[in-house]
Amino acid sequence: MKYIGIETQQRRNNIKSMFLLFMFPVLLIGLVYLFFLIMYSQEIDGINSAGETTLQVLPVVLIAVTIWFFIAYFVNTLMIRHATQAVPLERRENKRIYNLVENLCMANGMDMPKVNVIEDQSLNAFASGINKKSFTVTLTRGIINTLDDQELEGVIAHELTHIRNRDVRLLIVSIIFVGIFTVIAQMATRMVFYSSMGRSRGSKNNGASAIVLLLVVAALGFLGYIFSLLIRLSISRKREYMADAGGAQMTKNPLALASALRKISRNPEIHGVKREDIAQLYIEHKAKGTFSGLFATHPPIENRVKLLEQF
């Protein structure tokens, strides 16, 4: 795949980020309105009642979610480090790694990111952060020990391309949005459960209301799932092809990255990290499930290797 250019890729990812930022409140407002529309469905003037109630509670909902989003956005680096158990890589004991990262950054006019390590024998790597102060390249101990210098340079160049193309920020936005909808769905489910338990103990005439609440939660859960799915699809698999191409362009050695990807594909799963949202960041992530191929966030390794060999 021919690399389309840094500025073009940055512009496209910035547009996607703004689109996600715009769609999130739109969908949230729609879900709040749907909730009250179903709640007032038995009333004669249910549509107007739902609209009025939505307008009353909407400022509180938007303020709460906005605060939540910005807190999560600015602490994402700590969240990822905690989830992956990554720690700073000591320069004195790992001069080889720092030399590779620094040489690539100097050659391409980039600021030096932080370098972390996950003490795991799997072979994987990812980039994270939202700005120059928090940009980080994380490597597993397994990938450091297994790859030779040229292969490791290709992997690091791949991750630096993600940082340079603003892929990292786009992924962070998607992770936070999916997390918010997941928590909202869980809270709604618990509310319905305890509400229905109380209703069943107090009166048997409120069964219909409990069913309505269950339908509301089902609708919210379904729409939240669809939104999560759209986010995953918006983070196109093309970004991995672009990062591969960018890494090959940085190192002038696409075959080394192809060789690294072959080795990574044998043992990419970082043990102890079960979160699928974090796994979107990895250089390689094998999706699991019946429809894993259809909704995978990463293209097949064999396809990526084939393109690198033709670079």
Buried (B, 14 or more C-beta within 10 A) or exposed (E): BEBEEBEEBBEBBEEBBEEBEEBBBEBBBEBBBBBBBBBBBEEEEBBEBBBEBBEEEBEEBBEEBEEBBEEBBEEBBEBBBEBBBBEEBEEEEBEEBBEBBBEBBEEBEBEBBBBBBBEBBBBBBBBBBBEEEBBBBBBBBBBBEBBEEBBBBBBBBBBBBBBBBBBBBBBBBBBBBBBBBBEBBEEBBEEBBEBBEEBEEEEEEBEEBBEBBBEBBBBBBEBBBEBBEBBBEBBBBEBBBBBBBBBBBBBEBBBBBBBBBBBBBEBBBBEEBEEBBBBBBBBBBBBEEEEEEEEBBBBBBEBBBEBBEEB
